Structure formats: C-alpha cells, structure tokens
Amino acid sequence: MFFDDFLEEELLLIISLPARAGIWMSRVDDVAATDRDDKKEMIVLENVLKGLSKHPKATPFVSAVMEQTLTYKHMWEDWAQGGDTPFFRDLGHAVRLMEERLPDENTRNFKLAVMKIADAVAHAYDEHIGEGDDLREEMFLGGLTTRIMDRLNAHIDLENPEHVSAAEAEALQKLKTALKQ
C-alpha cells in the first residue's frame, strides 16, 4: 500500500494537510460579527473530503488520504494550530516526500486535491451577501453537496473568483504558487 512508503509521522503530516488547507482557508477572511461562515466552511470541508475520498477521478492514494483525514477529524483543530508559516512549511515538506517516494500522478493529484479543498472552502460563504439574505442561505444549504461536487469537477479559475473575498482570492493564489501548479 502507498502508506508503507512513509514513517508514521510523515504519514500523519500528509494526512493532516487536506484538513489544514481547509481550516487555513476558512481563517483567511473570517466575518468578525458571526461564526456562520466558520460553520458553513467546516461543513464544506468535511463534505469535500468525503467527495474526494470517493471521487471517480481521484487516485487510490488521494482517496486513501482523504479517508484517513476524515478518520482523524478529532485532530483537525490541533493540526491547524500555528497559521500560515507551519502550514506552508509542512505542505512543502510533504510534497517533497511524495515526489521522492510516489509516482508523479499521485503527487500531482494530491496537490490538485489540496487546491480544490481550499477553493471549495473559499466559496462556502459568500462574504458579499448580507446577514438577512435568508433565501440565499436556504439555497446554499439545500444545494451544498451538489455545489461541492460541481466545484470538484470544475477547473479552478483564480482569475475570476466568484463569491470570494479579495483576501481569499489572494490566499488561493498563494496556495497555488506554493504547490507550483
């Protein structure tokens, strides 16, 4: 199995990164007066991980990592401590480990999955709508899974980020640069 190529601490690092990417993105542009955005973003994070674990185009390695990330949900907050610097340092280290030990397709698909997770979380809460927009809220919650799967199948267009703030668009670009995509 793929996981045999890594020491336990290396494997935990790799497994932590999908959740950390989503949590990092959720903290980029918090709406100060409410935790509504955080709740939606965590729902999207969990659902996108579930979707990627079963996505027909995901490699078995990516599917296995996503399943393990979900298994360790109780660790997500601990993994996410420290902000940008440890996240990007650990992401670079994990990608180098994968590049050294796995087929290129696995590493490429892992990086794409991390990017899609961050993108889905960035789109989870539309910072441009008002607090009282109940119809928008209802539509969002009703079509959450469909939207997530649509985002997974879509090309990520960082030049035209629909429904994301400027800070989120900048963060997505920073992540893309870090992943060298």
TORDRENVEX-386433 format. One record per residue (C-alpha): residue number from 1; residue in three letters; chain; y, x, z. Coordinates in Angstrom, 3 decimals, padded with zeros to 6 digits. Each point is the difference from the previous one (the first is absolute). Layout:
residues N
<NUM "Ala" "A" <Y X Z>>
...
end
This chain:
residues 181
<1 "Met" "A" <000.000 000.000 000.000>>
<2 "Phe" "A" <003.629 001.045 -000.514>>
<3 "Phe" "A" <000.695 000.250 003.696>>
<4 "Asp" "A" <-002.553 002.783 000.445>>
<5 "Asp" "A" <002.456 002.351 -001.724>>
<6 "Phe" "A" <002.432 -000.169 002.937>>
<7 "Leu" "A" <000.088 000.948 003.660>>
<8 "Glu" "A" <000.466 -002.932 002.366>>
<9 "Glu" "A" <003.694 000.711 000.627>>
<10 "Glu" "A" <000.617 000.386 -003.745>>
<11 "Leu" "A" <-001.697 -003.292 -000.686>>
<12 "Leu" "A" <002.042 -001.767 002.699>>
<13 "Leu" "A" <003.147 001.445 -001.553>>
<14 "Ile" "A" <-000.939 -001.360 -003.438>>
<15 "Ile" "A" <-001.015 -003.383 001.419>>
<16 "Ser" "A" <003.270 -000.269 001.942>>
<17 "Leu" "A" <002.278 000.497 -002.996>>
<18 "Pro" "A" <-000.281 -003.429 -001.654>>
<19 "Ala" "A" <001.054 -001.732 003.234>>
<20 "Arg" "A" <002.637 002.620 000.707>>
<21 "Ala" "A" <001.493 -000.441 -003.476>>
<22 "Gly" "A" <000.361 -003.730 000.578>>
<23 "Ile" "A" <001.417 000.346 003.498>>
<24 "Trp" "A" <002.389 002.737 -001.138>>
<25 "Met" "A" <001.285 -002.246 -002.776>>
<26 "Ser" "A" <000.345 -002.942 002.391>>
<27 "Arg" "A" <002.298 002.077 002.192>>
<28 "Val" "A" <002.228 001.250 -002.829>>
<29 "Asp" "A" <002.207 -003.063 -000.034>>
<30 "Asp" "A" <-000.602 -002.166 003.049>>
<31 "Val" "A" <002.081 -003.139 000.348>>
<32 "Ala" "A" <001.637 000.642 003.359>>
<33 "Ala" "A" <000.361 -003.571 001.249>>
<34 "Thr" "A" <-003.586 -001.066 -000.583>>
<35 "Asp" "A" <-003.563 001.168 000.017>>
<36 "Arg" "A" <-000.912 -002.470 -002.776>>
<37 "Asp" "A" <-000.018 002.791 -002.548>>
<38 "Asp" "A" <-002.330 002.124 002.137>>
<39 "Lys" "A" <-002.513 -002.828 000.348>>
<40 "Lys" "A" <-000.018 -000.701 -003.734>>
<41 "Glu" "A" <-000.282 003.680 -000.822>>
<42 "Met" "A" <-002.991 000.431 002.309>>
<43 "Ile" "A" <-001.680 -003.056 -001.547>>
<44 "Val" "A" <000.578 001.492 -003.439>>
<45 "Leu" "A" <-001.241 003.419 001.135>>
<46 "Glu" "A" <-003.262 -001.434 001.282>>
<47 "Asn" "A" <-000.477 -002.197 -003.066>>
<48 "Val" "A" <000.756 002.781 -002.463>>
<49 "Leu" "A" <-002.520 002.260 001.767>>
<50 "Lys" "A" <-002.579 -002.787 -000.239>>
<51 "Gly" "A" <000.837 -000.488 -003.661>>
<52 "Leu" "A" <-000.287 003.707 -000.769>>
<53 "Ser" "A" <-003.297 000.254 001.864>>
<54 "Lys" "A" <-001.447 -002.536 -002.443>>
<55 "His" "A" <002.154 000.650 -003.064>>
<56 "Pro" "A" <-002.141 000.306 -003.139>>
<57 "Lys" "A" <001.945 003.003 -001.315>>
<58 "Ala" "A" <-000.100 001.954 003.256>>
<59 "Thr" "A" <-002.359 002.926 000.170>>
<60 "Pro" "A" <-002.763 -000.187 002.599>>
<61 "Phe" "A" <001.862 002.693 001.949>>
<62 "Val" "A" <003.234 -002.026 000.166>>
<63 "Ser" "A" <-001.901 -003.155 000.917>>
<64 "Ala" "A" <-001.801 001.835 002.796>>
<65 "Val" "A" <003.249 001.485 001.344>>
<66 "Met" "A" <001.674 -003.426 000.032>>
<67 "Glu" "A" <-002.975 -001.549 001.813>>
<68 "Gln" "A" <000.155 002.735 002.627>>
<69 "Thr" "A" <003.766 -000.399 000.349>>
<70 "Leu" "A" <-000.569 -003.678 000.766>>
<71 "Thr" "A" <-002.774 000.869 002.461>>
<72 "Tyr" "A" <002.456 002.161 001.932>>
<73 "Lys" "A" <002.764 -002.636 000.133>>
<74 "His" "A" <000.241 000.473 003.763>>
<75 "Met" "A" <001.250 003.563 -000.710>>
<76 "Trp" "A" <002.736 -000.845 -002.517>>
<77 "Glu" "A" <002.930 000.128 002.410>>
<78 "Asp" "A" <-001.171 003.310 001.476>>
<79 "Trp" "A" <-000.430 001.441 -003.489>>
<80 "Ala" "A" <003.492 -001.075 -001.022>>
<81 "Gln" "A" <001.873 001.852 002.741>>
<82 "Gly" "A" <002.477 002.679 -000.984>>
<83 "Gly" "A" <001.711 -001.339 -003.112>>
<84 "Asp" "A" <000.563 001.692 -003.362>>
<85 "Thr" "A" <-000.717 003.653 000.726>>
<86 "Pro" "A" <-003.543 -000.271 001.357>>
<87 "Phe" "A" <-000.897 -002.689 -002.546>>
<88 "Phe" "A" <001.059 002.081 -002.995>>
<89 "Arg" "A" <-001.466 003.214 001.449>>
<90 "Asp" "A" <-003.338 -001.721 000.640>>
<91 "Leu" "A" <000.044 -001.717 -003.387>>
<92 "Gly" "A" <000.463 003.348 -001.755>>
<93 "His" "A" <-002.765 001.596 002.062>>
<94 "Ala" "A" <-002.435 -002.845 -000.689>>
<95 "Val" "A" <000.712 000.019 -003.741>>
<96 "Arg" "A" <-000.642 003.764 -000.108>>
<97 "Leu" "A" <-003.312 -000.515 001.847>>
<98 "Met" "A" <-001.052 -002.693 -002.453>>
<99 "Glu" "A" <001.046 002.084 -003.010>>
<100 "Glu" "A" <-002.156 002.877 001.268>>
<101 "Arg" "A" <-003.097 -002.062 000.762>>
<102 "Leu" "A" <-000.097 -003.149 -002.105>>
<103 "Pro" "A" <000.024 -000.879 -003.678>>
<104 "Asp" "A" <003.500 -000.378 -001.444>>
<105 "Glu" "A" <-000.501 -003.742 -000.526>>
<106 "Asn" "A" <-000.487 -000.582 003.736>>
<107 "Thr" "A" <003.157 001.876 000.955>>
<108 "Arg" "A" <002.039 -001.653 -002.754>>
<109 "Asn" "A" <-001.188 -003.481 001.032>>
<110 "Phe" "A" <000.641 000.717 003.683>>
<111 "Lys" "A" <003.593 001.004 -000.766>>
<112 "Leu" "A" <000.450 -003.087 -002.163>>
<113 "Ala" "A" <-001.397 -002.190 002.802>>
<114 "Val" "A" <002.427 001.496 002.541>>
<115 "Met" "A" <002.863 -000.672 -002.413>>
<116 "Lys" "A" <-001.134 -003.590 -000.560>>
<117 "Ile" "A" <-000.251 -000.579 003.765>>
<118 "Ala" "A" <003.562 001.193 000.569>>
<119 "Asp" "A" <001.221 -002.052 -002.969>>
<120 "Ala" "A" <-001.717 -003.175 001.243>>
<121 "Val" "A" <001.471 000.432 003.490>>
<122 "Ala" "A" <003.465 000.637 -001.453>>
<123 "His" "A" <-000.280 -003.303 -001.868>>
<124 "Ala" "A" <-001.344 -001.910 003.010>>
<125 "Tyr" "A" <003.357 -001.053 001.351>>
<126 "Asp" "A" <002.916 -000.743 -002.257>>
<127 "Glu" "A" <002.977 001.425 001.881>>
<128 "His" "A" <002.290 -001.725 -002.487>>
<129 "Ile" "A" <-000.812 -003.559 001.181>>
<130 "Gly" "A" <001.573 -001.783 002.940>>
<131 "Glu" "A" <-001.676 -000.881 003.272>>
<132 "Gly" "A" <000.124 -003.732 -000.795>>
<133 "Asp" "A" <-001.790 000.162 -003.335>>
<134 "Asp" "A" <-003.025 -002.040 001.145>>
<135 "Leu" "A" <-001.177 -000.872 -003.511>>
<136 "Arg" "A" <-000.146 003.681 -000.937>>
<137 "Glu" "A" <-001.850 000.720 003.253>>
<138 "Glu" "A" <-002.552 -002.735 -000.649>>
<139 "Met" "A" <-000.546 001.169 -003.573>>
<140 "Phe" "A" <-000.444 003.557 001.218>>
<141 "Leu" "A" <-002.644 -000.826 002.558>>
<142 "Gly" "A" <-001.824 -002.392 -002.310>>
<143 "Gly" "A" <-000.324 002.522 -002.824>>
<144 "Leu" "A" <-000.378 003.184 002.017>>
<145 "Thr" "A" <-003.466 000.993 -001.151>>
<146 "Thr" "A" <000.746 -000.823 -003.624>>
<147 "Arg" "A" <003.196 002.053 000.072>>
<148 "Ile" "A" <-001.776 002.941 001.570>>
<149 "Met" "A" <-002.738 -000.002 -002.607>>
<150 "Asp" "A" <002.585 -000.358 -002.767>>
<151 "Arg" "A" <001.862 003.021 001.399>>
<152 "Leu" "A" <-003.243 001.996 000.173>>
<153 "Asn" "A" <-000.674 -000.682 -003.650>>
<154 "Ala" "A" <003.580 000.598 -001.134>>
<155 "His" "A" <001.654 003.246 -000.952>>
<156 "Ile" "A" <002.435 001.113 002.696>>
<157 "Asp" "A" <003.482 000.056 -001.503>>
<158 "Leu" "A" <002.231 002.035 002.289>>
<159 "Glu" "A" <002.902 -000.307 -002.421>>
<160 "Asn" "A" <000.156 -003.784 000.486>>
<161 "Pro" "A" <-001.070 -000.737 003.588>>
<162 "Glu" "A" <000.035 -003.773 000.285>>
<163 "His" "A" <000.702 -001.341 003.506>>
<164 "Val" "A" <000.199 003.354 001.760>>
<165 "Ser" "A" <002.974 001.523 001.715>>
<166 "Ala" "A" <001.667 003.193 -001.169>>
<167 "Ala" "A" <-001.577 001.858 002.935>>
<168 "Glu" "A" <-003.472 -001.229 -000.955>>
<169 "Ala" "A" <000.518 000.919 -003.660>>
<170 "Glu" "A" <001.076 003.482 001.091>>
<171 "Ala" "A" <-003.025 000.282 002.307>>
<172 "Leu" "A" <-002.366 -001.035 -002.792>>
<173 "Gln" "A" <001.499 002.705 -002.202>>
<174 "Lys" "A" <-000.377 002.558 002.808>>
<175 "Leu" "A" <-003.656 -000.938 000.379>>
<176 "Lys" "A" <-000.583 000.181 -003.740>>
<177 "Thr" "A" <001.531 003.485 -000.052>>
<178 "Ala" "A" <-002.117 001.082 002.967>>
<179 "Leu" "A" <-003.127 -001.220 -001.805>>
<180 "Lys" "A" <001.231 001.650 -003.216>>
<181 "Gln" "A" <-000.747 -003.068 -002.116>>
end
